[in-house]
């Protein structure tokens, strides 16, 4: 029987943690390491849709790098409104594109301001 090198075993353990606490399933940890429920990736419930939208916007590498300040809200008909300030028009379009393509989002109202 062949044995796996230690770094491969460590990589597998890290990957299993990432998958276990990724989008949608199981539980993760919020501020102060209190367990929080992750949004269901298939739900069209407004609360789950809003949670997924916020996670997507907060974790987009380009929006993170550019230091955007975007907030999202949702109404009972799953119409998402985006507000906040970005430094580039491309970031405004990117945020809208990310949200528009998400499951459960009916429409997107983009009220983000570009401040140079």
C-alpha positions in Angstrom: 0.0 0.0 0.0 1.3 3.4 -1.0 1.2 6.2 1.5 0.3 9.8 0.7 2.9 12.4 1.4 2.1 14.6 4.3 1.5 17.7 2.3 -1.1 15.9 0.1 -2.9 14.7 3.2 -2.9 18.2 4.7 -4.3 19.6 1.4 -7.1 17.1 1.4 -8.0 18.0 5.0 -8.1 21.7 4.2 -10.2 21.1 1.1 -12.7 19.1 3.0 -13.1 22.0 5.5 -13.6 24.4 2.7 -16.3 22.3 1.0 -18.0 21.6 4.3 -18.3 25.3 5.1 -18.8 26.7 1.6 -21.9 28.3 0.1 -25.2 26.8 1.1 -24.8 23.7 3.2 -24.2 23.1 6.9 -23.0 25.7 9.3 -20.3 28.2 9.4 -19.0 30.6 12.0 -19.8 34.3 12.2 -18.4 37.0 14.3 -17.1 35.7 17.6 -17.1 32.1 16.4 -20.9 31.8 17.0 -22.4 29.2 14.6 -24.6 30.6 11.9 -26.7 28.9 9.3 -25.6 29.2 5.7 -28.2 30.1 3.1 -29.8 27.3 1.0 -28.4 27.6 -2.5 -31.6 26.4 -4.1 -34.1 28.5 -2.1 -35.9 31.4 -3.6 -37.0 32.7 -0.1 -36.1 36.4 0.1 -33.9 35.9 3.2 -31.9 33.1 1.5 -31.5 35.1 -1.7 -30.4 38.2 0.1 -27.8 36.2 2.1 -26.4 34.7 -1.0 -26.3 38.1 -2.7 -24.4 39.6 0.2 -21.9 36.7 0.3 -21.3 36.9 -3.4 -20.7 40.7 -3.3 -18.5 40.5 -0.2 -16.3 37.7 -1.6 -15.9 38.8 -5.2 -12.1 39.2 -5.7 -12.3 42.2 -8.0 -14.8 44.1 -5.8 -12.6 43.3 -2.7 -9.5 44.5 -4.4 -11.0 47.7 -5.5 -12.4 48.5 -2.0 -16.0 48.9 -2.8 -18.8 49.8 -0.3 -21.9 48.1 -1.6 -25.1 47.3 0.3 -27.9 45.1 -0.9 -31.6 44.9 0.1 -34.5 42.9 -1.1 -38.3 43.1 -1.1 -40.8 40.4 -0.8 -40.9 39.9 -4.6 -37.2 39.2 -4.7 -36.3 42.6 -6.3 -32.8 43.4 -5.2 -31.7 47.0 -4.7 -27.9 47.8 -4.7 -26.7 51.0 -3.0 -23.3 52.3 -2.0 -20.2 53.9 -3.5 -17.5 52.5 -5.9 -14.6 54.2 -7.5 -15.1 52.7 -11.0 -18.1 52.4 -13.3 -16.8 48.8 -14.0 -17.4 47.9 -10.4 -21.0 49.2 -10.5 -21.6 47.0 -13.6 -19.9 44.0 -12.1 -21.9 44.1 -8.9 -25.2 44.3 -11.0 -24.0 41.4 -13.2 -23.2 39.2 -10.3 -26.5 39.8 -8.6 -28.6 39.6 -11.8 -27.3 36.1 -12.5 -28.2 34.7 -9.1 -31.0 32.2 -8.5 -34.1 33.7 -7.1 -33.4 37.3 -8.1 -36.2 38.8 -10.2 -34.8 42.2 -11.0 -31.9 44.5 -9.9 -32.2 48.2 -9.2 -28.7 49.5 -9.3 -28.4 52.8 -7.2 -24.6 52.5 -6.7 -22.8 55.8 -7.1 -19.4 56.1 -8.8 -17.1 58.4 -6.8 -13.8 59.3 -8.4 
